[in-house]
Amino acid sequence: MDDERERKLASLRGRVRSQLKSQENPIDEKKTGLLQKASNKISEQSSEEFIEEPLTISLSRIEREFQRFATSNKENEKLRKVAAFCILAGAILGLVSGLMQLTGNPAELVENSQFFAIDEEVEISGIVLFEDGSEFEGVSIEIVDFSSGKSYGIEVSGEDGLFRFSDIPQRPMVMEFYNEGYEILKLTFIPDQATLHYITMIEGDDVKEIGVIAESELNNVVTVGTIVGIFTILFAFLGIHAYFEIKRAKHYRRTMYFAGISMFSRGLIILGPTLTLIGMGFLTLSKFQFEDQSLDDEINE
């Protein structure tokens, strides 16, 4: 009797334990899943922080160092002197560039440049034709300098209508074609070694002028260059004025405006503006050395 009772109690205890275990497992699994998700989230955040942290620390450190340097050198006049020197150097380079622009000779540049090099003397050739397209023999051709009127000789077209001149300078010329019973033809041109002239003679007694020398763009180039040079010099003088403003240390903003506008002097294209920009940076560090900025600072305090 006692043995059977012990056996039933043992069986009952086993069922109770199994039920308790079955109820605890889902809770443990749920807890395990939540812990796993939380750990994954933390690891992801830590990895992101690991990537972004060095850059953030570096930028903040640079900012702090810059602020510390600016604060500690607030009254350091050497910074203002460096700013004045850089802006003056940029202005002087701009002044030199403007003077070079004004004194430069575009004609000499064209003549001396390899890209625009021309032959001093060339050979001129061509063919004289009748109106029907056949070769015209016996036509007299004369070349005359367009400006001075100097003649460079007379040639007569051959049986094939061909004519040729040698050693003709490359400047504006007038080539005249005349034959009795035909119009006098005057061709205005600039000699070119590669050009073969085809001339058609027409019966009549008139004088016909053909060919136009395009108006030289040199005058326009000189005018534009002169205007650019004048403005360059004016902008450079603004930089020089900014230098004296820095030395007086009275009006900070006005000095910055003058220095900024002086960058348009384009001293040696990029060197001058770069020096001016560096000078403006040093000028920013020494802004509280100007009277108007120091007064504003005292009022705010």
Number of C-alpha atoms within 10 A of each C-alpha: 6 6 7 9 10 11 12 11 10 11 11 11 11 12 11 10 11 11 10 11 11 10 11 11 11 11 11 11 11 11 11 12 12 12 12 12 11 12 12 12 12 12 12 12 12 13 12 11 12 11 11 11 13 11 11 12 11 11 12 12 12 12 12 12 12 13 13 12 12 17 13 10 14 15 15 15 12 12 21 24 18 16 27 25 17 24 34 27 23 31 35 20 24 32 27 20 21 28 16 13 21 19 12 15 14 15 13 9 12 14 12 12 11 9 8 9 11 15 11 10 15 17 16 19 18 16 19 27 21 15 13 8 11 12 18 20 19 17 22 16 21 18 23 18 17 16 10 8 11 11 14 17 12 16 17 18 21 16 11 13 20 22 22 16 17 12 11 21 17 17 14 14 24 23 20 20 26 19 17 11 12 16 17 20 22 19 19 20 18 16 20 18 14 10 11 13 14 12 18 17 21 17 13 11 13 12 14 13 14 12 11 10 10 7 7 8 9 13 12 10 14 18 13 13 19 18 14 16 24 18 14 26 27 19 25 34 20 22 33 23 19 26 25 13 20 26 14 11 19 17 16 21 14 12 22 21 14 21 32 19 16 30 26 21 32 24 27 15 14 14 15 27 27 17 22 27 19 15 26 23 14 20 26 16 21 26 24 19 21 21 15 15 18 14 12 11 11 8 8 7 6
